[in-house]
Amino acid sequence: MTDAIEHVRAMLDRDWSISPKPSILDIANVEVGEGKRARLQDHDVIRIFETAHNEAQPELFFDFVNEHINLTIDVRTMRSRERLSALRDEVRRILHKNRKGDGVNADRVIFKTRTDLSDRSKRLFRYTIQAEVVKFAQPLPLVS
């Protein structure tokens, strides 16, 4: 089973269809100093990080849990508002395309919300998109 961030990153990278393709990375794998400052004039960026992780046990008598991993997909461009909309729509299309999961890395991928954080005075166009990766019935480790 792949980490939820890596699963979504790989999905975006694999299914991306509009050009030019942005830099798509787990924020933990970004070079020091690049986390907040990226060369946005050279390319668009998408950074992914975990916002929350919840493990829900459906009933007391079952030895399994459902995992709900909330991710933030941070989409940034300096090109234009139209380019930001195209990037947002492409992320949304890919998440909806893969919403049923693959049964190994995720059982559901849900597009939840988006927030416009654009700063037009700095010509930074930005959305943060909240997505949830759901993994059903993960067995609990046996305790001896």
DRENFIKOL-263556 format. One record per residue (C-alpha): residue number from 1; residue in three letters; x, y, z. Coordinates in steps of 0.2 Angstrom, whole numbers. Each point is the difference from the previous one (the first is absolute). Last residue first. Layout:
N
+-----+------+-------+-------+-------+
:  nr : rest :    xx :    yy :    zz :
+-----+------+-------+-------+-------+
: NUM :  ALA :     X :     Y :     Z :
...
+-----+------+-------+-------+-------+
END
This chain:
144
+-----+------+-------+-------+-------+
:  nr : rest :    xx :    yy :    zz :
+-----+------+-------+-------+-------+
: 144 :  SER :     0 :   -53 :   109 :
: 143 :  VAL :    -7 :    14 :    -9 :
: 142 :  LEU :    -5 :    -2 :   -18 :
: 141 :  PRO :     2 :    15 :   -11 :
: 140 :  LEU :   -17 :     7 :    -5 :
: 139 :  PRO :    -6 :    -5 :   -17 :
: 138 :  GLN :    -4 :    14 :   -12 :
: 137 :  ALA :   -19 :     0 :    -4 :
: 136 :  PHE :    -2 :    14 :   -13 :
: 135 :  LYS :    13 :    13 :    -6 :
: 134 :  VAL :    -6 :    17 :    -3 :
: 133 :  VAL :    10 :    14 :    -9 :
: 132 :  GLU :    -8 :    17 :     3 :
: 131 :  ALA :     3 :    15 :   -11 :
: 130 :  GLN :     2 :    19 :     5 :
: 129 :  ILE :     5 :    11 :   -14 :
: 128 :  THR :    10 :    16 :     3 :
: 127 :  TYR :    -1 :    12 :   -14 :
: 126 :  ARG :    13 :    13 :    -5 :
: 125 :  PHE :     3 :    14 :   -13 :
: 124 :  LEU :    15 :    10 :     5 :
: 123 :  ARG :     1 :    16 :   -10 :
: 122 :  LYS :     6 :    10 :    15 :
: 121 :  SER :   -15 :    12 :     1 :
: 120 :  ARG :   -11 :   -14 :    -6 :
: 119 :  ASP :     3 :   -10 :    16 :
: 118 :  SER :    -9 :   -17 :    -3 :
: 117 :  LEU :    -5 :   -10 :    15 :
: 116 :  ASP :   -16 :    -8 :    -8 :
: 115 :  THR :    -6 :   -14 :    10 :
: 114 :  ARG :    -5 :   -17 :    -6 :
: 113 :  THR :   -11 :   -13 :     8 :
: 112 :  LYS :    -3 :   -19 :     1 :
: 111 :  PHE :     7 :   -10 :   -15 :
: 110 :  ILE :    -2 :   -18 :     7 :
: 109 :  VAL :    12 :   -15 :    -4 :
: 108 :  ARG :    -7 :   -16 :     6 :
: 107 :  ASP :     6 :   -18 :     3 :
: 106 :  ALA :    18 :     5 :     0 :
: 105 :  ASN :    18 :    -8 :    -3 :
: 104 :  VAL :    -6 :   -17 :    -3 :
: 103 :  GLY :   -19 :     0 :    -5 :
: 102 :  ASP :     4 :    12 :   -15 :
: 101 :  GLY :   -10 :    15 :     5 :
: 100 :  LYS :   -18 :     3 :    -4 :
:  99 :  ARG :     3 :    19 :    -2 :
:  98 :  ASN :    14 :    -3 :   -13 :
:  97 :  LYS :    -9 :    10 :   -14 :
:  96 :  HIS :    -6 :    12 :    12 :
:  95 :  LEU :    17 :     4 :     7 :
:  94 :  ILE :     7 :     2 :   -18 :
:  93 :  ARG :   -14 :    11 :    -5 :
:  92 :  ARG :     2 :    11 :    15 :
:  91 :  VAL :    19 :     2 :    -2 :
:  90 :  GLU :    -3 :     5 :   -19 :
:  89 :  ASP :   -14 :    12 :     5 :
:  88 :  ARG :    12 :     9 :    13 :
:  87 :  LEU :    14 :     1 :   -13 :
:  86 :  ALA :   -12 :     7 :   -13 :
:  85 :  SER :    -7 :    13 :    12 :
:  84 :  LEU :    18 :     5 :     5 :
:  83 :  ARG :     4 :     2 :   -18 :
:  82 :  GLU :   -15 :    11 :    -2 :
:  81 :  ARG :     5 :    11 :    15 :
:  80 :  SER :    17 :     3 :    -9 :
:  79 :  ARG :    18 :    -6 :    -1 :
:  78 :  MET :     6 :     2 :    18 :
:  77 :  THR :    -5 :   -18 :     5 :
:  76 :  ARG :    -4 :    -9 :    16 :
:  75 :  VAL :    -9 :   -16 :     5 :
:  74 :  ASP :     1 :    -6 :    18 :
:  73 :  ILE :    -8 :   -17 :     2 :
:  72 :  THR :    -5 :    -2 :    18 :
:  71 :  LEU :    -3 :   -18 :     6 :
:  70 :  ASN :   -12 :    -7 :    12 :
:  69 :  ILE :     4 :   -19 :     4 :
:  68 :  HIS :   -16 :   -10 :     6 :
:  67 :  GLU :     5 :   -17 :     6 :
:  66 :  ASN :   -13 :   -13 :     3 :
:  65 :  VAL :     4 :   -12 :    15 :
:  64 :  PHE :     0 :   -19 :     2 :
:  63 :  ASP :    -2 :   -12 :    15 :
:  62 :  PHE :   -19 :     0 :     1 :
:  61 :  PHE :    -9 :    -1 :    17 :
:  60 :  LEU :     1 :    19 :     4 :
:  59 :  GLU :    -9 :     5 :   -16 :
:  58 :  PRO :     5 :    11 :   -15 :
:  57 :  GLN :    18 :     4 :     7 :
:  56 :  ALA :     4 :    17 :    -8 :
:  55 :  GLU :    18 :     5 :    -3 :
:  54 :  ASN :     3 :    18 :    -4 :
:  53 :  HIS :    14 :     9 :    -8 :
:  52 :  ALA :     1 :    19 :    -3 :
:  51 :  THR :     8 :    13 :   -11 :
:  50 :  GLU :    12 :   -11 :   -10 :
:  49 :  PHE :    11 :     9 :   -13 :
:  48 :  ILE :     0 :     2 :   -19 :
:  47 :  ARG :     9 :    13 :   -10 :
:  46 :  ILE :    -6 :     5 :   -18 :
:  45 :  VAL :    11 :    12 :   -10 :
:  44 :  ASP :    -1 :    10 :   -16 :
:  43 :  HIS :    17 :     3 :    -9 :
:  42 :  ASP :    14 :    12 :    -4 :
:  41 :  GLN :    -8 :    16 :     7 :
:  40 :  LEU :    -6 :   -11 :    15 :
:  39 :  ARG :    18 :    -3 :     5 :
:  38 :  ALA :    -5 :    -7 :    17 :
:  37 :  ARG :     1 :     9 :    17 :
:  36 :  LYS :   -11 :    -7 :    14 :
:  35 :  GLY :     7 :   -18 :     0 :
:  34 :  GLU :    15 :     4 :   -11 :
:  33 :  GLY :    11 :     6 :    14 :
:  32 :  VAL :     6 :   -18 :     4 :
:  31 :  GLU :    -4 :   -11 :   -15 :
:  30 :  VAL :   -17 :    -7 :    -1 :
:  29 :  ASN :    -3 :   -18 :     5 :
:  28 :  ALA :   -11 :     4 :    15 :
:  27 :  ILE :   -11 :    11 :   -11 :
:  26 :  ASP :    -5 :   -16 :    -9 :
:  25 :  LEU :     3 :     6 :   -18 :
:  24 :  ILE :    -8 :     4 :   -17 :
:  23 :  SER :    10 :    12 :   -11 :
:  22 :  PRO :   -13 :     6 :   -13 :
:  21 :  LYS :    -4 :    -8 :   -17 :
:  20 :  PRO :     0 :    12 :   -14 :
:  19 :  SER :   -11 :    -5 :    -7 :
:  18 :  ILE :   -16 :    -9 :     5 :
:  17 :  SER :    -2 :   -18 :     2 :
:  16 :  TRP :     5 :    -5 :    18 :
:  15 :  ASP :    -5 :   -18 :     3 :
:  14 :  ARG :    17 :    -8 :     6 :
:  13 :  ASP :     6 :    16 :     9 :
:  12 :  LEU :   -16 :     3 :     9 :
:  11 :  MET :    -2 :   -19 :     5 :
:  10 :  ALA :    18 :    -1 :     5 :
:   9 :  ARG :    -2 :    15 :    12 :
:   8 :  VAL :   -17 :    -7 :     6 :
:   7 :  HIS :     8 :   -17 :     5 :
:   6 :  GLU :    16 :     9 :     7 :
:   5 :  ILE :   -10 :    10 :    11 :
:   4 :  ALA :   -11 :   -15 :     6 :
:   3 :  ASP :    16 :   -11 :     4 :
:   2 :  THR :     0 :   -15 :   -11 :
:   1 :  MET :    -7 :   -17 :     5 :
+-----+------+-------+-------+-------+
END
